[in-house]
């Protein structure tokens, strides 16, 4: 798909919306409206421009932010889970472990700056 400069600007708006609101659950439709681009063009264009789908990007950014919070704060695992959009700490722990290869507690033990 050919992306115009305007399309790329809109796709970047979508990325910025996600980055600024990691704890918020968005639908693709909502992101598309906020970024002023069609849903299909956003979905295909985001994958084309960033090399991954919207939800994969969101999951990656959440896991990066969670790792930062685990290492740099004393917030509980439950608090961090909530900060990045997980309703249940158990789901967060499962996702974190799958992404980082360590449980959140073990990650904190190894990488905490405190």
Long-range contacts (C-beta under 8 A, 24 or more apart in sequence): 1-41, 1-44, 1-45, 1-48, 3-45, 3-48, 3-49, 7-37, 7-41, 7-45, 8-45, 8-49, 10-35, 10-36, 10-37, 10-42, 10-45, 11-35, 11-37, 11-42, 11-45, 11-46, 11-49, 11-50, 13-37, 14-42, 14-46, 14-54, 15-46, 15-50, 15-57, 18-54, 18-57, 18-58, 18-61, 19-61, 22-58, 22-61, 22-62, 22-65, 22-83, 22-84, 22-85, 23-82, 23-83, 23-84, 23-85, 24-85, 25-85, 26-58, 28-54, 59-95, 59-99, 60-99, 62-95, 63-95, 63-96, 63-99, 63-100, 66-92, 66-96, 66-104, 67-96, 67-100, 67-107, 67-111, 70-104, 70-107, 70-108, 70-111, 70-112, 71-107, 71-108, 71-111, 71-112, 71-113, 72-112, 72-113, 74-114, 77-104, 77-105, 80-104
